[in-house]
Amino acid sequence: MVPSICKTARIWEISLQLWKGRGGVSSVLCCKSTMSYSSYSTGSGARNPRRNFEFGRTHVVRPKGRHLATIVWLHGLGDNGSSASQHLESLPLPNIKWICPTAPTRPVALLGGFPCTAWFDIGEISEDSPDDIEGLDASAAHIVNLLSTEPAGVKLGVGGFSMGAATALYSATCYALGRYGNGSPYPINLRVVVGLSGWLPGSRSLRCKMEGSNDAARRAASLPIMLCHGKCDDVVSCKYGEKSAQSLTSSGFQNLIFKAYDGLGHYTVPPEMDEVCRWLTSRVAVLEGFHEQV
């Protein structure tokens, strides 16, 4: 998955340069996407106007063996579902169906308002930065729509890289809480979550939201989550991955594993992906004839 992820890392590098006042307009315009779209709109309250989100083309990698699980995989900032699907197809996971959507092309504050494929708007990666709950809810709902027609008995999951990982983790919290950020019910059962080089939106308020709900605690405790991060990531610092894992664990997500890799930047390497494949194999029973209750 290195070529696609290197592209995402480059987009982040450009955006960080722009944010620090060193980037240029021409270098950012390369993020523009020409995709065919399907639309989704959501509202975060009666006082706020609805934003319309146009999601790009979705690419599907069919299972080569018995269909046991379906995972929606979310690309990073500035990327698309096509490149993600090409790399997922090469993984030794024959019983997983991969659904690879493309994020809407929208103005991104981190890019000075220039348009780029992004699952939500972001100004900076910081614990003090406000979360784009409306954008996150729209992307989480799009994931639900993609998974809602999967056959009964097939385990459902979500994963992603960088901003895609952040959206996947937000979906995990929606599942545990039983609702989106705007209060609407979250309708599907997630069974596996993977986040590579990402962070957790809404981490500051998660523990408070989880308190007092036995159902939320039960769902959180039963959801397997794997987080991986490079210790040399200079785009999304490893400390954000570590803090995300700590926030999730302290909020009741006890079935969580966090892996940090020496010398790894904002991309993936074969040893990391090998561990992800082994973990998915054990969690969603992707080997023929092997069944494990999650």
Buried (B, 14 or more C-beta within 10 A) or exposed (E): BEEBBBBBBBBBBBBBBBBEEEBEEEBBEEBEBEBEBBEBEBBBEEEEEEBEBBBBBBBEBEBEEEBBBBBBBBBBBBBBBBBBBBBBBEBEBBBBBBBBBBBBBBEBBBBBEBBBBBBBBBEEBEEEEEBBBBBBBBBBBBBBBBBEEBEEEBBBBBBBBBBBBBBBBBBBBBBBBEBBBBEBEBBBEBBBBBBBBBBBBBBEEBEEBBEEBEEBBEBBEBBBBBBBBBBEBEBBBBEBBBBBBBBBBEBBBBBBEBBBBEEBBBBBBEEBBEBBBEBBBBBBBBBEEEEEEB
